[in-house]
Amino acid sequence: MAKEVIWSLKAQESRKDILTYWNNRNKSNIYSIKLNQLFKETIHLITVFPHSGRLTDIENIRFRFVRDYIIVYEESQREIIILLIWDSRQNPDKLKYLK
């Protein structure tokens, strides 16, 4: 049974920033629409199969790759909380300052 999806404010901002970047870079929203669809499909799979993501060092926190992006999420009994969508080409040390 699929779980409810909750988006953190940080995840909403990061998704918006990513899609806006591609809109501006390509002068078109075609790629952004496709990328957003991949995010949605992956998140749907996460709701059905929450353990399909890779474990992190933090309990109940997992992640899944979507192209060059990482969807970081937390699983609880009734919901999946999308914590962040991270561009994996960035310096990973930046993650320390996102708390």
The first five atom37 places (N, CA, C, CB, O) and aatype in JSON, in Angstrom:
{
  "aatype": [12, 0, 11, 6, 19, 9, 17, 15, 10, 11, 0, 5, 6, 15, 1, 11, 3, 9, 10, 16, 18, 17, 2, 2, 1, 2, 11, 15, 2, 9, 18, 15, 9, 11, 10, 2, 5, 10, 13, 11, 6, 16, 9, 8, 10, 9, 16, 19, 13, 14, 8, 15, 7, 1, 10, 16, 3, 9, 6, 2, 9, 1, 13, 1, 13, 19, 1, 3, 18, 9, 9, 19, 18, 6, 6, 15, 5, 1, 6, 9, 9, 9, 10, 10, 9, 17, 3, 15, 1, 5, 2, 14, 3, 11, 10, 11, 18, 10, 11],
  "atom_mask": [
    [1, 1, 1, 1, 1],
    [1, 1, 1, 1, 1],
    [1, 1, 1, 1, 1],
    [1, 1, 1, 1, 1],
    [1, 1, 1, 1, 1],
    [1, 1, 1, 1, 1],
    [1, 1, 1, 1, 1],
    [1, 1, 1, 1, 1],
    [1, 1, 1, 1, 1],
    [1, 1, 1, 1, 1],
    [1, 1, 1, 1, 1],
    [1, 1, 1, 1, 1],
    [1, 1, 1, 1, 1],
    [1, 1, 1, 1, 1],
    [1, 1, 1, 1, 1],
    [1, 1, 1, 1, 1],
    [1, 1, 1, 1, 1],
    [1, 1, 1, 1, 1],
    [1, 1, 1, 1, 1],
    [1, 1, 1, 1, 1],
    [1, 1, 1, 1, 1],
    [1, 1, 1, 1, 1],
    [1, 1, 1, 1, 1],
    [1, 1, 1, 1, 1],
    [1, 1, 1, 1, 1],
    [1, 1, 1, 1, 1],
    [1, 1, 1, 1, 1],
    [1, 1, 1, 1, 1],
    [1, 1, 1, 1, 1],
    [1, 1, 1, 1, 1],
    [1, 1, 1, 1, 1],
    [1, 1, 1, 1, 1],
    [1, 1, 1, 1, 1],
    [1, 1, 1, 1, 1],
    [1, 1, 1, 1, 1],
    [1, 1, 1, 1, 1],
    [1, 1, 1, 1, 1],
    [1, 1, 1, 1, 1],
    [1, 1, 1, 1, 1],
    [1, 1, 1, 1, 1],
    [1, 1, 1, 1, 1],
    [1, 1, 1, 1, 1],
    [1, 1, 1, 1, 1],
    [1, 1, 1, 1, 1],
    [1, 1, 1, 1, 1],
    [1, 1, 1, 1, 1],
    [1, 1, 1, 1, 1],
    [1, 1, 1, 1, 1],
    [1, 1, 1, 1, 1],
    [1, 1, 1, 1, 1],
    [1, 1, 1, 1, 1],
    [1, 1, 1, 1, 1],
    [1, 1, 1, 0, 1],
    [1, 1, 1, 1, 1],
    [1, 1, 1, 1, 1],
    [1, 1, 1, 1, 1],
    [1, 1, 1, 1, 1],
    [1, 1, 1, 1, 1],
    [1, 1, 1, 1, 1],
    [1, 1, 1, 1, 1],
    [1, 1, 1, 1, 1],
    [1, 1, 1, 1, 1],
    [1, 1, 1, 1, 1],
    [1, 1, 1, 1, 1],
    [1, 1, 1, 1, 1],
    [1, 1, 1, 1, 1],
    [1, 1, 1, 1, 1],
    [1, 1, 1, 1, 1],
    [1, 1, 1, 1, 1],
    [1, 1, 1, 1, 1],
    [1, 1, 1, 1, 1],
    [1, 1, 1, 1, 1],
    [1, 1, 1, 1, 1],
    [1, 1, 1, 1, 1],
    [1, 1, 1, 1, 1],
    [1, 1, 1, 1, 1],
    [1, 1, 1, 1, 1],
    [1, 1, 1, 1, 1],
    [1, 1, 1, 1, 1],
    [1, 1, 1, 1, 1],
    [1, 1, 1, 1, 1],
    [1, 1, 1, 1, 1],
    [1, 1, 1, 1, 1],
    [1, 1, 1, 1, 1],
    [1, 1, 1, 1, 1],
    [1, 1, 1, 1, 1],
    [1, 1, 1, 1, 1],
    [1, 1, 1, 1, 1],
    [1, 1, 1, 1, 1],
    [1, 1, 1, 1, 1],
    [1, 1, 1, 1, 1],
    [1, 1, 1, 1, 1],
    [1, 1, 1, 1, 1],
    [1, 1, 1, 1, 1],
    [1, 1, 1, 1, 1],
    [1, 1, 1, 1, 1],
    [1, 1, 1, 1, 1],
    [1, 1, 1, 1, 1],
    [1, 1, 1, 1, 1]
  ],
  "atom_positions": [
    [[0.84, -1.18, 0.0], [0.0, 0.0, 0.0], [0.89, 1.24, 0.0], [-0.96, 0.0, 1.22], [1.86, 1.32, 0.76]],
    [[0.56, 2.2, -0.84], [1.36, 3.42, -0.96], [1.18, 4.31, 0.26], [0.98, 4.18, -2.24], [0.09, 4.42, 0.82]],
    [[2.27, 4.94, 0.64], [2.24, 5.85, 1.77], [2.03, 7.28, 1.28], [3.55, 5.75, 2.6], [2.26, 7.59, 0.11]],
    [[1.58, 8.14, 2.18], [1.38, 9.55, 1.86], [2.74, 10.24, 1.73], [0.51, 10.25, 2.96], [3.68, 9.92, 2.46]],
    [[2.84, 11.19, 0.8], [4.08, 11.93, 0.58], [3.96, 13.32, 1.21], [4.4, 12.03, -0.93], [3.0, 14.05, 0.97]],
    [[4.95, 13.66, 2.01], [5.05, 14.99, 2.61], [6.35, 15.61, 2.08], [5.04, 14.92, 4.21], [7.41, 14.99, 2.15]],
    [[6.25, 16.83, 1.56], [7.43, 17.54, 1.07], [7.91, 18.53, 2.12], [7.13, 18.26, -0.26], [7.13, 19.36, 2.6]],
    [[9.18, 18.45, 2.49], [9.75, 19.46, 3.38], [9.9, 20.76, 2.59], [11.13, 18.99, 3.98], [9.93, 20.75, 1.36]],
    [[10.0, 21.85, 3.3], [10.19, 23.14, 2.64], [11.49, 23.14, 1.84], [10.21, 24.27, 3.68], [11.53, 23.67, 0.73]],
    [[12.54, 22.54, 2.38], [13.84, 22.47, 1.69], [13.72, 21.68, 0.39], [14.9, 21.84, 2.6], [14.3, 22.06, -0.62]],
    [[12.97, 20.58, 0.42], [12.79, 19.77, -0.78], [11.99, 20.53, -1.84], [12.08, 18.45, -0.44], [12.31, 20.46, -3.03]],
    [[10.97, 21.25, -1.42], [10.19, 22.05, -2.36], [11.06, 23.11, -3.02], [9.0, 22.71, -1.65], [11.0, 23.32, -4.23]],
    [[11.88, 23.77, -2.21], [12.77, 24.81, -2.73], [13.81, 24.23, -3.68], [13.48, 25.54, -1.58], [14.07, 24.8, -4.74]],
    [[14.39, 23.1, -3.31], [15.43, 22.52, -4.17], [14.84, 22.05, -5.5], [16.12, 21.34, -3.45], [15.48, 22.22, -6.54]],
    [[13.65, 21.47, -5.48], [13.03, 21.04, -6.74], [12.72, 22.26, -7.61], [11.74, 20.24, -6.47], [12.97, 22.24, -8.82]],
    [[12.19, 23.3, -7.01], [11.89, 24.51, -7.76], [13.15, 25.12, -8.36], [11.18, 25.54, -6.87], [13.16, 25.52, -9.52]],
    [[14.22, 25.18, -7.57], [15.49, 25.74, -8.05], [16.06, 24.93, -9.21], [16.51, 25.79, -6.91], [16.56, 25.5, -10.18]],
    [[15.99, 23.61, -9.11], [16.5, 22.74, -10.17], [15.72, 22.96, -11.47], [16.43, 21.26, -9.74], [16.31, 23.13, -12.53]],
    [[14.4, 22.96, -11.36], [13.58, 23.12, -12.56], [13.72, 24.51, -13.16], [12.11, 22.84, -12.24], [13.74, 24.66, -14.38]],
    [[13.83, 25.53, -12.32], [14.03, 26.9, -12.8], [15.37, 27.01, -13.51], [13.95, 27.91, -11.64], [15.48, 27.66, -14.55]],
    [[16.39, 26.39, -12.95], [17.72, 26.41, -13.58], [17.64, 25.86, -15.01], [18.74, 25.59, -12.75], [18.16, 26.47, -15.94]],
    [[17.0, 24.7, -15.17], [16.92, 24.09, -16.5], [16.05, 24.89, -17.45], [16.4, 22.67, -16.4], [16.32, 24.94, -18.65]],
    [[15.0, 25.52, -16.94], [14.19, 26.4, -17.79], [15.03, 27.55, -18.33], [12.98, 26.96, -17.0], [14.98, 27.86, -19.52]],
    [[15.81, 28.17, -17.46], [16.64, 29.3, -17.86], [17.8, 28.88, -18.76], [17.19, 30.01, -16.63], [18.12, 29.56, -19.73]],
    [[18.4, 27.77, -18.43], [19.56, 27.31, -19.21], [19.15, 26.91, -20.62], [20.23, 26.12, -18.52], [19.84, 27.25, -21.59]],
    [[18.05, 26.22, -20.74], [17.62, 25.71, -22.05], [16.68, 26.65, -22.8], [16.94, 24.38, -21.88], [16.36, 26.43, -23.96]],
    [[16.24, 27.72, -22.12], [15.26, 28.65, -22.71], [14.0, 27.91, -23.16], [15.89, 29.41, -23.9], [13.34, 28.29, -24.13]],
    [[13.7, 26.86, -22.41], [12.53, 26.02, -22.71], [12.21, 25.23, -21.45], [12.8, 25.07, -23.94], [13.08, 24.98, -20.62]],
    [[10.95, 24.83, -21.32], [10.58, 24.04, -20.15], [10.43, 22.55, -20.47], [9.28, 24.56, -19.57], [9.99, 21.78, -19.61]],
    [[10.78, 22.13, -21.65], [10.6, 20.74, -22.06], [11.41, 19.79, -21.16], [11.01, 20.55, -23.52], [10.87, 18.81, -20.65]],
    [[12.7, 20.08, -20.98], [13.52, 19.21, -20.15], [13.04, 19.23, -18.7], [15.0, 19.62, -20.22], [13.01, 18.2, -18.03]],
    [[12.67, 20.4, -18.21], [12.19, 20.52, -16.82], [10.95, 19.68, -16.6], [11.9, 21.98, -16.47], [10.81, 19.04, -15.55]],
    [[10.06, 19.67, -17.56], [8.85, 18.87, -17.44], [9.21, 17.38, -17.38], [7.9, 19.14, -18.64], [8.66, 16.64, -16.56]],
    [[10.13, 16.95, -18.24], [10.55, 15.54, -18.23], [11.25, 15.18, -16.92], [11.48, 15.26, -19.41], [11.0, 14.11, -16.36]],
    [[12.12, 16.07, -16.44], [12.82, 15.8, -15.2], [11.86, 15.75, -14.01], [13.89, 16.87, -14.96], [11.98, 14.88, -13.15]],
    [[10.91, 16.67, -13.98], [9.91, 16.66, -12.91], [9.08, 15.37, -12.95], [9.0, 17.89, -13.03], [8.72, 14.83, -11.9]],
    [[8.78, 14.9, -14.15], [8.04, 13.65, -14.28], [8.86, 12.48, -13.73], [7.67, 13.39, -15.76], [8.31, 11.58, -13.09]],
    [[10.17, 12.49, -13.98], [11.04, 11.45, -13.4], [11.05, 11.51, -11.88], [12.46, 11.58, -13.94], [11.04, 10.48, -11.21]],
    [[11.08, 12.73, -11.34], [11.0, 12.89, -9.88], [9.7, 12.28, -9.35], [11.1, 14.38, -9.48], [9.71, 11.53, -8.38]],
    [[8.59, 12.62, -10.01], [7.28, 12.12, -9.57], [7.2, 10.59, -9.64], [6.16, 12.73, -10.42], [6.7, 9.95, -8.72]],
    [[7.7, 10.02, -10.74], [7.67, 8.56, -10.89], [8.51, 7.87, -9.83], [8.17, 8.17, -12.29], [8.11, 6.85, -9.26]],
    [[9.68, 8.43, -9.56], [10.55, 7.84, -8.54], [9.92, 7.94, -7.16], [11.92, 8.53, -8.54], [9.98, 7.0, -6.38]],
    [[9.32, 9.09, -6.87], [8.67, 9.26, -5.57], [7.49, 8.31, -5.43], [8.21, 10.71, -5.38], [7.24, 7.78, -4.35]],
    [[6.76, 8.1, -6.51], [5.67, 7.11, -6.46], [6.23, 5.72, -6.13], [4.89, 7.08, -7.81], [5.67, 5.01, -5.3]],
    [[7.33, 5.34, -6.78], [7.95, 4.05, -6.47], [8.39, 3.97, -5.02], [9.14, 3.79, -7.4], [8.27, 2.93, -4.38]],
    [[8.91, 5.08, -4.51], [9.33, 5.12, -3.11], [8.13, 4.9, -2.18], [10.01, 6.47, -2.79], [8.26, 4.21, -1.16]],
    [[6.97, 5.47, -2.53], [5.79, 5.29, -1.67], [5.32, 3.84, -1.64], [4.66, 6.2, -2.14], [4.8, 3.37, -0.63]],
    [[5.49, 3.15, -2.75], [5.07, 1.75, -2.83], [6.14, 0.82, -2.25], [4.76, 1.36, -4.28], [5.83, -0.16, -1.56]],
    [[7.41, 1.13, -2.55], [8.54, 0.31, -2.1], [9.54, 1.19, -1.33], [9.23, -0.4, -3.31], [10.61, 1.5, -1.86]],
    [[9.2, 1.59, -0.12], [10.05, 2.55, 0.61], [11.46, 2.05, 0.91], [9.39, 2.9, 1.9], [12.37, 2.85, 1.09]],
    [[11.65, 0.74, 0.96], [12.97, 0.2, 1.26], [13.83, 0.03, 0.01], [12.84, -1.14, 1.96], [14.92, -0.52, 0.08]],
    [[13.35, 0.5, -1.12], [14.12, 0.38, -2.35], [15.27, 1.37, -2.41], [13.22, 0.57, -3.54], [16.21, 1.18, -3.2]],
    [[15.22, 2.41, -1.6], [16.32, 3.38, -1.56], [17.48, 2.86, -0.74], [0.0, 0.0, 0.0], [17.34, 1.97, 0.09]],
    [[18.63, 3.45, -1.0], [19.83, 3.07, -0.25], [19.79, 3.68, 1.15], [21.11, 3.51, -1.0], [19.35, 4.82, 1.34]],
    [[20.26, 2.9, 2.11], [20.32, 3.37, 3.5], [21.43, 4.4, 3.68], [20.54, 2.2, 4.45], [22.44, 4.38, 2.97]],
    [[21.22, 5.29, 4.63], [22.26, 6.23, 5.04], [22.7, 5.85, 6.46], [21.76, 7.72, 4.98], [22.22, 4.87, 7.02]],
    [[23.59, 6.64, 7.02], [24.04, 6.4, 8.4], [22.97, 6.8, 9.41], [25.32, 7.18, 8.67], [23.05, 6.44, 10.58]],
    [[21.97, 7.54, 8.96], [20.91, 8.02, 9.85], [19.71, 7.09, 9.72], [20.51, 9.49, 9.51], [19.28, 6.77, 8.61]],
    [[19.19, 6.65, 10.84], [18.08, 5.71, 10.85], [16.86, 6.27, 10.11], [17.7, 5.35, 12.28], [16.51, 7.43, 10.3]],
    [[16.23, 5.45, 9.3], [15.02, 5.76, 8.52], [15.24, 6.76, 7.39], [13.98, 6.29, 9.44], [14.27, 7.16, 6.74]],
    [[16.48, 7.16, 7.13], [16.76, 8.08, 6.03], [17.38, 7.27, 4.89], [17.72, 9.24, 6.48], [18.36, 6.56, 5.07]],
    [[16.78, 7.41, 3.73], [17.24, 6.7, 2.53], [17.35, 7.68, 1.37], [16.29, 5.53, 2.17], [16.93, 8.84, 1.48]],
    [[17.92, 7.2, 0.26], [17.98, 8.04, -0.93], [17.87, 7.21, -2.2], [19.27, 8.85, -0.94], [18.18, 6.02, -2.22]],
    [[17.43, 7.87, -3.25], [17.32, 7.27, -4.58], [17.89, 8.23, -5.59], [15.85, 6.91, -4.92], [17.73, 9.45, -5.46]],
    [[18.55, 7.7, -6.6], [19.09, 8.51, -7.68], [18.05, 8.7, -8.78], [20.35, 7.89, -8.25], [17.31, 7.78, -9.13]],
    [[18.02, 9.91, -9.33], [17.25, 10.23, -10.52], [18.19, 11.05, -11.41], [15.9, 11.03, -10.18], [18.41, 12.24, -11.17]],
    [[18.73, 10.4, -12.41], [19.77, 11.01, -13.25], [20.9, 11.52, -12.38], [19.18, 12.17, -14.11], [21.52, 10.73, -11.66]],
    [[21.19, 12.82, -12.4], [22.28, 13.39, -11.6], [21.8, 13.89, -10.24], [22.94, 14.53, -12.35], [22.53, 14.59, -9.55]],
    [[20.59, 13.55, -9.86], [19.99, 14.07, -8.63], [19.74, 12.95, -7.64], [18.68, 14.81, -8.94], [19.56, 11.79, -8.01]],
    [[19.74, 13.34, -6.37], [19.49, 12.39, -5.29], [18.26, 12.86, -4.53], [20.74, 12.26, -4.34], [18.22, 13.99, -4.04]],
    [[17.28, 11.99, -4.42], [16.1, 12.28, -3.61], [16.35, 11.66, -2.24], [14.78, 11.73, -4.27], [16.46, 10.45, -2.1]],
    [[16.42, 12.52, -1.23], [16.66, 12.07, 0.14], [15.3, 12.07, 0.85], [17.71, 13.0, 0.9], [14.57, 13.06, 0.81]],
    [[14.98, 10.95, 1.48], [13.67, 10.84, 2.13], [13.75, 10.08, 3.44], [12.67, 10.15, 1.19], [14.69, 9.32, 3.7]],
    [[12.74, 10.32, 4.24], [12.6, 9.64, 5.53], [11.32, 8.84, 5.51], [12.62, 10.65, 6.71], [10.28, 9.31, 5.04]],
    [[11.4, 7.64, 6.02], [10.22, 6.78, 6.06], [9.69, 6.7, 7.49], [10.57, 5.36, 5.53], [10.43, 6.47, 8.44]],
    [[8.39, 6.91, 7.6], [7.73, 6.64, 8.87], [6.66, 5.59, 8.59], [7.11, 7.95, 9.51], [6.56, 5.1, 7.47]],
    [[5.86, 5.24, 9.58], [4.87, 4.18, 9.39], [3.83, 4.54, 8.35], [4.19, 3.87, 10.7], [3.4, 3.67, 7.58]],
    [[3.4, 5.79, 8.31], [2.3, 6.17, 7.43], [2.69, 7.08, 6.27], [1.26, 6.84, 8.23], [1.89, 7.3, 5.36]],
    [[3.92, 7.6, 6.3], [4.26, 8.59, 5.29], [5.72, 8.52, 4.87], [3.94, 9.97, 5.79], [6.57, 7.95, 5.55]],
    [[5.97, 9.13, 3.72], [7.32, 9.33, 3.21], [7.54, 10.84, 3.2], [7.51, 8.7, 1.77], [6.76, 11.58, 2.61]],
    [[8.6, 11.28, 3.86], [8.9, 12.7, 3.91], [10.08, 12.96, 2.98], [9.21, 13.17, 5.37], [11.19, 12.47, 3.22]],
    [[9.84, 13.73, 1.94], [10.91, 14.1, 1.0], [11.68, 15.22, 1.67], [10.33, 14.53, -0.42], [11.15, 16.31, 1.89]],
    [[12.94, 14.96, 1.98], [13.75, 15.92, 2.72], [14.51, 16.87, 1.81], [14.73, 15.19, 3.61], [14.69, 18.05, 2.13]],
    [[14.96, 16.35, 0.65], [15.82, 17.16, -0.2], [15.96, 16.5, -1.57], [17.2, 17.36, 0.45], [15.96, 15.27, -1.68]],
    [[16.09, 17.31, -2.59], [16.54, 16.83, -3.89], [17.89, 17.51, -4.12], [15.49, 17.15, -5.06], [17.97, 18.73, -4.21]],
    [[18.92, 16.71, -4.22], [20.29, 17.2, -4.24], [20.94, 16.91, -5.59], [21.11, 16.56, -3.1], [20.84, 15.79, -6.11]],
    [[21.6, 17.9, -6.16], [22.38, 17.7, -7.39], [23.69, 17.03, -6.99], [22.63, 19.07, -8.14], [24.5, 17.64, -6.29]],
    [[23.9, 15.82, -7.42], [25.06, 15.04, -6.99], [26.37, 15.58, -7.56], [24.9, 13.6, -7.4], [27.45, 15.13, -7.16]],
    [[26.3, 16.54, -8.47], [27.52, 17.14, -9.03], [28.06, 18.26, -8.15], [27.25, 17.68, -10.44], [29.13, 18.81, -8.43]],
    [[27.35, 18.59, -7.1], [27.8, 19.63, -6.17], [28.8, 19.06, -5.17], [26.61, 20.24, -5.42], [28.94, 17.84, -5.02]],
    [[29.49, 19.96, -4.51], [30.43, 19.58, -3.46], [29.62, 18.98, -2.3], [31.29, 20.8, -3.0], [28.76, 19.66, -1.74]],
    [[29.89, 17.73, -1.92], [29.1, 17.11, -0.85], [29.26, 17.79, 0.51], [29.48, 15.65, -0.72], [28.43, 17.62, 1.4]],
    [[30.33, 18.56, 0.67], [30.51, 19.28, 1.93], [29.41, 20.31, 2.16], [31.87, 19.97, 1.96], [29.17, 20.7, 3.3]],
    [[28.73, 20.74, 1.1], [27.63, 21.68, 1.24], [26.48, 21.09, 2.04], [27.15, 22.11, -0.12], [25.72, 21.82, 2.67]],
    [[26.35, 19.78, 2.01], [25.25, 19.12, 2.74], [25.32, 19.4, 4.24], [25.29, 17.61, 2.48], [24.29, 19.43, 4.91]],
    [[26.51, 19.6, 4.76], [26.67, 19.85, 6.19], [25.97, 21.15, 6.62], [28.16, 19.93, 6.55], [25.55, 21.28, 7.77]],
    [[25.85, 22.09, 5.69], [25.31, 23.41, 6.03], [23.81, 23.53, 5.75], [26.04, 24.48, 5.27], [23.25, 24.62, 5.88]],
    [[23.17, 22.44, 5.38], [21.75, 22.49, 5.04], [20.83, 22.27, 6.22], [21.44, 21.47, 3.99], [19.61, 22.37, 6.08]],
    [[21.36, 21.99, 7.36], [20.53, 21.69, 8.54], [19.75, 22.89, 9.0], [21.37, 21.19, 9.67], [19.01, 22.81, 9.98]]
  ]
}
